[in-house]
Amino acid sequence: MTARPNTASIKSAVFVEPMDCELVSKLPEGPQWVYEIKLDGYRAVAVKAGEMLDLFSRRHKSFNNQYSVLVDALMPLPNGTVLDGEIVALDDSGRPQFNLLQNYRAKAKRIRYFVFDLLCVNGRDITKLPLMERRELLRQMEFASPRIHLVDYHESSATDMLAAVKGLGLEGVVAKRRDSRYEPGMRTGAWQKLKVHSSHEFVIGGYFPGPHGFDSIVLGYYRGKDLMYVARTRNGFVPASRRSLFAKLKPLAVPECPFVNLPETHPSRFGRELDTEAMKKAVWLRPDLVAQIEYLEWTAADRLRHSRFVGLRDDKRPSDVVKETTSR
């Protein structure tokens, strides 16, 4: 991590833990709300302090080496600036694709930083200003690099916004209250998100051996300190991605199963259950890795139907992976 000059004028230009969105099943309506496209990438906070530019993950992990092209693009920012945004990789049609972030060095030309909030300007903390005032200050900033984009907000109806996002095959919609303050690390309901496609992060706690290292991975989430089994998936891999993931799984092998709700004792509707006999073939892992998983349904029995691996999430702590519930 880069050193910071000890200068009073930039004391506010430091990492700010990102504000979170509440997951909902219906978007809020009304003139007090604006809407943004939900981007499919890595949340990232950019901090310009003195001559230094740092790009951090939501976990306060440096992205500087991994996304040096964005660090270079953001370097001209004024001293004392903090931005909140999303690192994405664009496919050939210009849509964000999370799996393209997995091989960022080979696909550096696709990497972009989409900015949607301004938290500090000229060393002054502006998180207590209403969203629309922060957005106006952000709009006045100049981004010289084509890698940096300002996320548009929309004042259309929630119905029209959702229809447009579905038509474009995008991930979802974020609704934000016009008067919302930026509340670091909080999920207050002032920001809400609706996902068009079901996806979530899950901890990898094991695998079953197979071609190119493994046949399927075993997934779960935390309930308190307990790791709960939710699915095993073999979909979403090609030989190269299997080999790459297996190289990261192999050193994590442990003798004991990390899931508290295994073995399964009731028949599964969606494939063979992980009973005592089936578990003998599994290789268990220290639960250090987090995967992004798409799925058709999260069942009432707390299992995933038709799950598919999308990519690893090195911006997420395994302990933060919990069952995300929707509200109305």
N, C-alpha and C positions, 0 to 999 in steps of 0.2 A: 504494500500500500504506500502511496506517495506521502511524503511529509508535507505538512501544511505550514505556511508562514504564520508566525505569531503576530498577527496584525489585528487591531481592534475593529477596523472597518469591515473585516470579513468574518467576524465572529459568528454570524448567523448562517454562513454558507457551510453547513455541515450536513451529513446524512440525516434524512428524515424517514422514519419507518412509514411505508405506504399505507394510506387509508384503504380500507377494504369495502367491498360491495356485499350487500345482502342478496342471497339467491332467492328469487321469487318465481312463482308460477304464472303470474300475471303482472304486466307492466303497469305502473301507476299512470294516471291520466291527469291532465289539468295544466293550466297556464304556468304553474310554479315549477314545472318539470321541463328539462331539455334532454335530448337523447343523443347518444354516440354509438358508433359501431363497436361491438366488443371484439377486440383483437386477440389473435391466437398466437401468443409468444411468451417472452419473458418480461415481467415487470422490472423496470430499471429506473433508478434515481441517478440523475447526473448532477455533479457538484463541481462548480468552477470556483476555486479559491486561489487567489494570487495567480501564479503561472501554472498551477496544477489543475488537471481535469480528471476527476474520478467518476467512473460509472459503476454503480453498485446494484447488486440483486436485492430483492426484498429482504434477504437474510443478512444484508450488509457484507456480502461477499463481493470482492472486486471482479468486475467484468473486463478490466482494462486489457489484459493479455488476450482474452478470448475474443473480444470485439474491438480490437485496436483500430479498425477502420472507422468505427463510430467515435472513439475517443478523438481521433484526428479531425473528424467532421465537426465535433462539438467544441474543439479547442478555442475557436474564436468567440465563444460566449463571453459576455462581460463578466468581470471579476465580481464575486459575490452573488452568483446565480445558482439556484437549485431548481431542477425540473423533475417532473414525474411523467413517465411515459412507458412505452412498451417496445421491446426489441422484437422485430418480426423478420421473417424471410418471405419474400414474395415469389409466387410461382409465375409461370409464363403469362398468365392472364392478369397478373397484378393482385392476386388474392393472397392473404397470409396463409402459410402452410407450416404448422408447427414442426412436422417431421423434417422439413428442409433445414431447420436450425441444428439438426444433429450432426451434420458434416459442414460446419460453418466455414472451415478453411477452404474447402473445395467450392463453396458456394458464396464466397464473400461478396460477390457483385450483387447478390440478392438481399443482403442485409440492410435494414432500415431501422431508424428510431422514430417512432410516432409519439409526439409530445401532446399531453392533454391537460397539464396543470403546471402552474408556476408557483413555487413555494417561498422563494427568496429572490429579491431583486436588489442589486446594489448593496448587498449585505444586510438587507432589511427583511425580517420575517413577515410574510404577508398571509400566513395560513389562517389568520382570524378574519380576513376580508371575505365577503361573499364570493361564491364561485364566479359569478359573472364579472365582478371587478377584477378578479385574478385572470380570468380569460381575456379581458380587454387589455390588461398589461402584457399578457402573453402574445396577443395578436400584434402588439406594437414591436415585438422583437423581430430581428432579421436573422434568418437561417440561410447562410450562403450555400451550404452543401446540399445537393439533391438527395443525400441520404437521410436528411432530417425533414420530417413532415409535421405539420400542425394538424391534430385531429379536429375535424369539423364537428360542431354540435348542430342538432336539427330541432326545429320548433314545430314539426309536423305532429300529427296525432300518433299515439303509441301504436295504433292499428296499422297505419300507413308505414311507419318506421319498421315494424316487425315484418310486414309483407315485403318490403324492399330488401331487407336483410335475407329473408328466406329465398327470394328470387335470385339473389346474387350468390347463394350458397355459402354465406358467412356464418360465423360461430354464434352470434347473438347480439343483444342490445343492452347497453348500459343507460339507465335513467338517473339523472342527477337533479337535485333541487337547486334552483337558481340561487337561493340564499345560503346554500350549505357552506359552512366553514370546512377547512381541511383539518381533520382530526386524526393525527398520526396513529397508525396501528389499530384504529377503531373500526367497528362495523356497526354504524348507528341507524341504518335505514335511510339516511339522506342520499346515499348512492345505492342503487339496486341493479341487479343484472338478471337477465333472462337468457337462458341458453337454448338455441334452436336445436343443436345436436347434443345428446347426453354424453358427457365426458367428466372425468374426475381424476384426481391423483390417487395412486395406491402404492403402498409399500411392497416391495418384492421380498418375500420371506422364504422362498425356496424355488426349486425347479425339478423337472423330471428329465433325466438324460435322454438324448436323442441325436439325430443328425446335426452336425455342426455345433455340437456341445449340449444342446437341450432341445426337448420336444415342446415343453410348455413351462410357463412360469406361474408361481403361486403367489396370489395377491391378497392384501388385507389393508385394514385401516385401524387406527387406535381409538379405543374407548377407554378413556382414562389412561392407565399404564398398560392395558391389555391390548395385544395385537389380535384383531379379529379376522379370521379367514373369510373371504368374500367370493373368490373366483380363482380358477386357473385358466390361462389362455394360451393358445398356440397360434392365434391369428395375428396378422400384421407384420410378420417377419419375412425376409428374404435371406438366402444363405449368408450374404455379407453382413447383414444386421445381426443375425444370430451369432456369428463368430465374434463380432465386435462386442455385443452384450455379454456373451459367455466369458470373454476375457475379463470383464468387470465382476461377474458373478463368482467365478471360480475361487478367488482369494477370500471370499466371505463365508466359505463353508463352515458350519458348526455342527456338532453332533446332535443337538436337541431341537425339536420343532418349536419355533417361536410363537405359534398361534395357540391361543388358549382354548379355542372352540373346535379343535381337532383332536381325535378323529370324529368324522361325522357318523351319526347313528341312525339317521333317517334317510330313506331313499331320495335321490335327487331326480327332479323332473327334466333336468337339462344336461344329462350325461352322468357318467359313473361318479358316485360319491367318493370322497377321500376317507374311506374307512381304514381300519387298522392295517388290513392287507395291502391296500393301495399305497399307503404311506411308507411302506417298507422300501419302495422304489424311489422315493423322493430324496433329494439332496437339500438339506435345510441351510439357511443362510442367516448371517447377522443382518438384521433389517436396516441396512444403511442406504439403500437405493430406492428412489421414488420414480414411478413410471406414470406417464399420462396414458389413460385408457379410455377408449370410446366403447359404448355399450348400447344395446337396444333397450334394456329394461333392468332396473334394480328391483328385485322381487320383494314381496312381503316376507319371504323367508330369509331375507338379507343375503341374497346371492345375485350375481350379475348374469344376464342372458346375453349371448352373442358378443362377448367382449373382444376387443382388438387393441393390440399394442400400438401406440403412436410414437412414443419417444421417451427418453429419460428426462427428469426434471431435477437438475442439479441446483435449482434455485429454491427448492423446498426442503425443509427439515422433515425427516420421517415422523418425528413426534408431533408435527403440526397437521399430519394427514388424518383427518377425522371424517366421520360421515356427515356430509353437508345436506341439511334439510331445507326444503323450500317453504316459504310462507306466502300468504295471500294478502 
